[in-house]
Amino acid sequence: MIKNDLNSKLRLSKEEMQQYGYKIIDHIVDHFETQHSKKPVALASREEMDSLLTEDIPNNPSPANEVLDFVMDQVIPHSNIVSHPKSYSFVPGPSNYISVMADTIATGFNIFSGGWAASPAAAELEILTMNWLLDIFKFPTKKGGGIFTSGGSMANLTALVTARRVKCGDDFSKAIIYLSDQAHSSNIKAIKVIGFKKEQIRIIPTDMEFKMSLNKLKNAIARDRLEGLQPFCIIASAGTTNTGTVDPLNEIASICENENLWFHIDGAYGAAAILANSGEQFLKGIERADSLTVDPHKWFFQPYEMGCLLVKNHNWLSGTFSEKPEYLRDIEGNESEINFYDHGIQLTRRFRALKFYMSLKTFGLDAFKKAIQYNIDLAEQTEAILRKSSNWEIISPATLAIINFRYHPIGEDISEQDLDYINQKISAKIVSSRDALLVTTVLQGQVVLRMCLINPRTTIEDIKDTLQKCETYAKEELVMMQEKLV
Ligand SMILES: *Cc1c(COP(=O)(O)O)cnc(C)c1O
């Protein structure tokens, strides 16, 4: 039990802090060492969680270790392990230990990463790492700028607020924004948050390869101009979440230049692929964006939360987000000493740059390049395996480490509806077995299985094992269907 005099100051003794902290580190290290032998999927209903966790607000203290043990036994295990090698769905979060510890330092010292005066070194490291990113994406390092955010959603929102101010000023009643039917839902959310009406959004259809149709984009812009509306921004995807597809960036950049539109690229999923030799070719034209969302807590292997927005001109951010309340007067400083609260929405910000800085310094950029190339190659190997089998059909080939496929055995006469049913069942069965996180998506009206392979711990053996299980489940379903027919 924590000594009473310390308790009312929310403190522990030195020995208690050390014992408590070392125990937590042991848990985390153990998780890194053993996660592959755990089940990646957590399944629990609201009733189960209620009965496990609901209690009245605790007025009196409990022993620190008791609370910790309860959390480690009852809370932490009831979450999916997004860094598990067989966690294939959504966008995995591979993370890395150095950044986990860096986050621990940032939190341990509770560093305020809002203004220069509060932490010059934190601001400097954000400027430094932002310059590394500007360099990686061939944005101008002197004039360009950016900010770390909680994630891609906030980066997209920050971009659109900036774009709206630069292109429309105060009156955006006629402004029109364009994005494809494969763009991430966070963009629509952001557009709604900034007060656009549904009539101001144009969802441009994609072609057979899930790329934004340039012809339909041009038609939409031309029609809007004829109607006296104000086209102002195109959002392209550099790696859609569904299929990893990159929109035709160079062509869209040219349209934006000719039409004087803001060019935002949502690279939250795929932009990191620029570090891989074979990824670079997919992202040609990315350097022509006015603003670019990158999401380090995805393919830059950072733990949550870390998103990033890069812009061509740092003045766009300060011009959009600077407010000058009296109580911040004394800490304004000079222009070169950036206050990141003037470059985005948050005032109080955690020290996100630290984990990016420490993990890059420790492992080196080459390690990141190799890991990303490994991921891209792994998806291509998976595609090759699926193509050799008479049971599987590729719906969207390996693209930036994402592959979509479905069970569709040659020689069996199965209706589209039944194929959808079987593939849905494969996913349901593998998820309820908790062996792998593999869920479906819908592409061109078909239910398909989707693997996103950005975890460097995933091996081709993991994938073969999962595919084997999927085939077994599929055959069970097929047999049951055929029995019903007889
Ligand atoms: C994940 C994702 C987002 C949203 O990012 P969060 O970090 O989840 O907020 C936006 N766009 C794309 C393409 C994504 O894949």
The ligand as a MOL file (V3000), in Angstrom:
LIG
                    3D

  0  0  0     0  0            999 V3000
M  V30 BEGIN CTAB
M  V30 COUNTS 15 15 0 0 0
M  V30 BEGIN ATOM
M  V30 1 C -5.3750 5.1710 -42.1490 0
M  V30 2 C -5.6740 6.1700 -43.1910 0
M  V30 3 C -6.1460 7.4540 -42.8460 0
M  V30 4 C -6.4910 7.8300 -41.4390 0
M  V30 5 O -5.3680 7.8670 -40.6280 0
M  V30 6 P -5.4990 7.6820 -39.0340 0
M  V30 7 O -4.0740 7.6710 -38.6190 0
M  V30 8 O -6.1970 6.3810 -38.8230 0
M  V30 9 O -6.2580 8.8360 -38.5130 0
M  V30 10 C -6.3270 8.3620 -43.8690 0
M  V30 11 N -6.0840 8.0250 -45.1480 0
M  V30 12 C -5.6350 6.8050 -45.5110 0
M  V30 13 C -5.3710 6.5120 -46.9550 0
M  V30 14 C -5.4220 5.8350 -44.5460 0
M  V30 15 O -5.0010 4.6130 -44.9100 0
M  V30 END ATOM
M  V30 BEGIN BOND
M  V30 1 1 1 2
M  V30 2 1 2 3
M  V30 3 2 2 14
M  V30 4 1 3 4
M  V30 5 2 3 10
M  V30 6 1 4 5
M  V30 7 1 5 6
M  V30 8 2 6 7
M  V30 9 1 6 8
M  V30 10 1 6 9
M  V30 11 1 10 11
M  V30 12 2 11 12
M  V30 13 1 12 13
M  V30 14 1 12 14
M  V30 15 1 14 15
M  V30 END BOND
M  V30 END CTAB
M  END
